[in-house]
């Protein structure tokens, strides 16, 4: 499925988890992108970002606006899965399969990778987790301290998607699955509170986050809730 030139894979939750399981069992590098309205708007102005998202092995709908966009084009979205929910599912599978995890935190972020690791270990104590704190503005080199079979990067879009895409070209990579998680580490460490389950179920997580961080979220909410629907309606 294509929304304003950005690919979205319309899969059920069962199909998503089956794909993820296949990625974890394989030997090649797989990238997952969780697409929300901000991704699609950003991709209109940034060809490299659009290429990174469309080149991912799995592009999933993250954001209630994607579901409305599907209806506009006569299709029904099978499932919406947020980045943090998918990350938790992948961590559960990694714990079962005893696969090492690598966390990449941003020098500009709220949560360090060590704090995210400690939060994960409270739920999955047997996981092997390492990580690094990197400058998201600096391109990764061949000597980047990346290890592990699963990688989660918290740079935020578009930098996390571009960072992960650049890792695909590096030699001797052990990574089987990599995904950008935005503020996912902050949810794990409880530095940012997630919306109550009911708010998430009815698609109002964006409103909850606006109430939590009104000054920071105002522009982003306007783009997602006002600008994106206008572009979809008149496309």
C-alpha positions in Angstrom: 0.0 0.0 0.0 1.3 3.5 -0.9 0.4 6.7 0.9 1.8 9.9 -0.7 4.7 7.9 -2.1 5.5 6.1 1.2 5.1 2.3 1.5 3.0 0.9 4.3 2.7 -2.9 4.6 -1.0 -3.7 5.4 -0.6 -6.8 7.7 -2.5 -8.2 10.6 -0.7 -8.4 14.0 -0.3 -12.2 13.5 1.3 -11.6 10.1 3.6 -8.9 11.5 4.9 -11.2 14.3 5.4 -14.0 11.7 7.5 -11.7 9.6 9.5 -10.7 12.7 10.1 -14.3 13.6 11.4 -15.0 10.1 13.8 -12.1 10.3 15.1 -13.3 13.7 15.8 -16.8 12.3 17.6 -15.5 9.2 21.2 -14.5 8.7 20.7 -11.3 6.7 20.1 -7.7 7.9 16.5 -6.6 8.1 15.2 -3.1 8.8 11.8 -2.3 10.2 10.2 1.2 9.9 7.1 2.2 11.9 5.4 4.8 9.7 3.3 7.6 11.1 1.9 10.8 9.5 5.1 12.7 10.4 7.1 10.1 8.5 5.0 10.6 5.4 5.1 14.4 5.6 8.9 14.4 6.2 9.5 12.0 3.3 7.9 14.6 0.9 10.8 16.9 1.5 13.6 14.5 2.2 14.3 12.0 -0.6 17.0 10.2 1.4 14.5 9.6 4.2 11.9 8.4 1.8 14.4 6.0 0.2 15.4 4.7 3.7 11.7 4.1 4.7 10.7 2.5 1.4 13.8 0.4 1.4 13.0 -1.1 4.8 12.1 -4.8 4.9 8.9 -4.1 6.8 7.0 -0.8 6.9 4.3 -0.8 9.6 1.5 1.6 10.4 2.1 3.5 13.6 -0.4 6.3 14.1 -4.2 6.4 13.9 -3.9 8.8 10.9 -2.5 6.0 8.8 -5.8 4.1 9.3 -7.8 7.1 8.2 -5.6 7.6 5.1 -6.3 4.0 4.2 -10.0 4.6 4.3 -9.6 7.6 2.1 -8.1 5.4 -0.6 -10.7 2.7 -0.2 -8.8 0.3 1.9 -9.0 -1.0 5.5 -5.9 -1.1 7.7 -5.6 -4.6 9.2 -3.6 -3.6 12.3 -1.8 -0.6 13.8 1.3 -1.3 15.9 3.3 1.4 17.6 7.0 1.2 17.7 7.2 0.7 21.5 4.6 -2.2 21.3 6.6 -3.9 18.6 9.9 -3.4 20.4 8.4 -5.1 23.5 7.2 -8.0 21.3 10.7 -8.3 19.7 12.4 -8.2 23.1 10.1 -11.1 24.3 11.1 -13.2 21.3 14.8 -12.3 21.8 14.5 -13.5 25.4 13.0 -16.8 24.3 15.7 -17.3 21.6 18.6 -16.0 23.7 19.6 -13.4 21.1 21.8 -10.5 22.1 20.4 -6.9 21.9 22.2 -3.7 21.2 20.7 -0.3 22.2 21.8 3.0 20.5 20.8 6.0 22.6 21.2 9.6 21.5 23.4 12.2 23.1 20.3 14.4 23.0 17.9 11.9 24.5 16.3 11.7 28.0 17.3 8.1 28.7 20.7 6.6 28.4 21.1 3.1 26.9 22.2 1.8 30.4 18.9 3.1 31.9 16.9 1.5 29.0 18.9 -1.8 29.6 18.1 -1.8 33.3 14.4 -1.3 32.5 14.4 -4.2 30.0 16.2 -6.5 32.4 13.5 -6.1 35.0 11.1 -7.9 32.6 13.6 -10.1 30.7 16.5 -10.8 33.1 18.2 -13.4 30.9 18.7 -11.0 27.9 22.3 -10.1 27.0 22.2 -6.3 26.3 25.0 -3.9 25.4 24.8 -0.5 23.8 26.3 2.9 23.1 25.4 6.6 23.3 26.1 8.2 19.9 25.8 11.6 18.3 22.8 11.3 15.9 24.3 14.1 13.7 27.5 12.1 13.1 27.4 9.4 10.4 28.5 6.0 11.6 31.8 4.7 10.5 33.0 1.2 9.9 34.4 1.2 13.5 31.0 2.1 15.1 30.7 0.1 18.3 27.7 -1.9 17.1 27.3 -5.5 18.3 24.4 -7.9 18.9 21.8 -9.5 16.6 19.0 -7.0 17.4 19.4 -3.3 17.3 17.1 -0.5 18.6 18.0 3.1 17.8 16.3 6.0 19.6 17.5 9.0 17.5 14.1 9.9 16.2 13.1 10.2 12.6 14.6 10.7 10.1 18.0 10.2 11.7 17.4 6.8 13.1 16.2 5.4 9.8 19.1 6.9 7.9 21.5 5.5 10.6 20.1 2.0 10.3 20.2 2.1 6.5 23.9 3.1 6.6 24.6 0.0 8.8 23.4 -2.3 6.0 26.5 -1.5 3.9 28.9 -2.3 6.7 30.9 -5.5 6.5 30.9 -8.3 9.2 27.6 -7.1 10.7 25.8 -9.6 13.0 22.6 -7.6 13.0 19.5 -9.6 11.9 16.9 -7.0 12.8 17.2 -3.2 13.4 14.4 -0.7 14.2 14.1 2.9 15.1 12.1 3.4 18.3 12.0 7.2 18.7 11.1 7.9 22.3 10.7 4.2 23.1 13.5 4.2 25.6 11.8 7.0 27.6 8.7 4.9 27.9 10.7 1.9 29.1 12.4 4.0 31.8 9.1 5.7 32.7 10.6 9.2 32.1 7.7 9.7 29.8 4.3 8.2 30.7 2.4 6.3 28.0 -1.2 7.1 27.5 -3.6 4.8 29.4 -4.6 1.7 27.5 -8.1 3.1 26.8 -6.7 6.2 25.1 -4.5 4.1 23.0 -7.3 1.8 22.0 -9.5 4.7 20.6 -6.5 6.3 18.8 -6.0 9.3 21.2 -2.4 8.6 22.3 -1.4 11.7 20.4 -3.7 13.8 22.5 -2.3 12.3 25.7 1.2 13.1 24.6 0.2 16.7 23.7 -1.2 17.1 27.3 2.1 15.8 28.7 4.4 18.0 26.6 2.2 20.8 25.0 5.0 23.2 24.0 7.2 20.4 22.5 4.3 18.6 20.8 2.2 21.5 19.5 3.9 21.7 16.1 4.1 18.0 15.6 0.5 17.5 16.5 -0.6 20.2 14.1 1.3 18.5 11.3 -0.2 15.1 12.1 -3.8 16.1 13.0 -4.3 19.0 10.6 -1.8 19.2 7.8 -1.7 15.4 7.1 -5.4 15.0 6.7 -5.6 18.0 4.4 -3.0 16.5 2.1 -4.7 13.1 2.2 -8.2 14.6 1.4 -7.0 16.6 -1.5 -4.5 14.1 -2.9 
